[in-house]
Amino acid sequence: MEEREKTLEQQGQPPLAPEAAQPAVEPENPAEAIQSMVHTDEERREEAKEEQAARRRRRTTILGTVVAVFALVGFVTVAGWLIGGIGDLISGRDPAEGLRTYLQPVVMLDPGTFDSLDEADETFIKQASIWSAIYTYGQTDKYEYTTMNELIVPSTDVDMACAALFGEDRVFEHTSFTTLDNYYHYDTDLKSYLVPVSGMGDPYQCEIGGIETLEDGTLAVTVNYLTPTPFWIDDPSALEAREPDKQRIYKLQETERGYQLMAIEVTGDSKAYS
């Protein structure tokens, strides 16, 4: 080292200074360090919350999509079954029984006659669609009741029943309406009809008197309107043959999914029962 310094002195360069010691790093303020750590932890917690919320939103979106898809599939499946049900019933072993089930919600209302659906009263179409929905599902305990003993029937079920009875092109606006006997309130929040079921008179029972296929393929179904079976009769078959109170001809047109009601007429012999 001394020889190197002498060499540098001879060359006119200053000798090397001793290496400067590295300045000591002053310790941070403990309070500031703690505050910095707390701030970092808070940021981490916020980031974790945001990540959890994002994951929750993704799961909700996925779940909502799945539910919507299944709801749509269920609606289409039920609609197809309901609209095509009359075709299956008529083509079965006992077409008269299938037609009786199909037409009972209409017969019970004792509607006026009409030669085409354009002449049919819209109130009748609404009411028949509502009761068809109830009858089609077979039991009223599927629906809930209000505190006023009103049956809550979803408008979607009514739409499907209307399509099965009067055709898929037949639609109507969902609103409240009044009949001679009752008031049907449409609840816009529930998107359902509140159907009064107490205090109703005994409706006519439908009996199929005959089925005829006309030249144009239309079915002319003779429908007998029977007074209800007395409640004390356990076995209706034990009753003697009853004469109908009235008789109507129901005309049904074949469609891709079955049949639809086209007209209700009073013709020929049926006038004797009018």
Secondary structure, 3 states (H helix, E strand, C coil): CHHHHHHHHHCCCCCCCCCCCCCCCCCCCHHHHHHHHHHHHHHHHHHHHHHHHHHHHHHHHHHHHHHHHHHHHHHHHHHHHHHHHHHHHHCCCCHHHHHHHHHHHHHCCCCCCECCHHHCCHHHHHHHHHHHHHHHCCCHHHCCECCCCEEEEEHHHHHHHHHHHHCCCCCCCCCCEECCCCEEEEECCCCEEEEECCCCCCCCEEEEEEEEECCCCCEEEEEEEECCCCCCCCCHHHCCCCCCCEEEEEEEEEECCEEEEEEEECCHHHHHHC
